[in-house]
Amino acid sequence: MPELLAPTAGLYRSWLEAHREWGPGLHEDGFGLSASDQVDSPAGFAAWVGSLARDRAVYRWLVEDGQVLGGIALRTGPAEYVRWAGHLGFGIRPSARGRGLASWALRQMLTEARRMDLARVLLVCAEENLASATTIERAGGVLEEVRQTGRGPVRRYWVTVGAASSGAPSS
């Protein structure tokens, strides 16, 4: 059974394995990773994890049996970044996809958004990312628009924060 855990330096090797599975680049949305973060050494990774705790976001890693399967972030500011990236961002490592993990994690974080008194949240995904679009739509996402950005066309969805189910993902 997966868990949503706060980032911890103790998961360095497992996180690095997931990061390498994604391949080069910064496409693991939900982890708060930026191009300047040095995560290839235990010390750099620990510093990065420490910086996440100071960020204006709630980060959670999807972990099962000590293996990092993905990440999800609930962002609250700055406003211009949230307008660009959305309140919620998530990513599941390729080998763990198709199990309902993203849907499960998204429901959990919608509960967190409700605790933070957010009435609705913005989620953004690449236009061609149909798996993420489907996950967002299943969570109640209503398409606002497809917008052209510097990173290509993106879908912008709004989810009204309401009663969220805590059902576990499929095995």
Secondary structure, DSSP 8 states (H G I E B T S, - for coil): --EEE---GGGHHHHHHHHHHH-SSS--TTS---TT---SSHHHHHHHHHHHHHSSEEEEEEEETTEEEEEEEEE---HHHHHHHBSEEEEE-GGGTTSSHHHHHHHHHHHHHHHTT-SEEEEEEETT-HHHHHHHHHTT-EEEEEEEETTEEEEEEEEE-----------
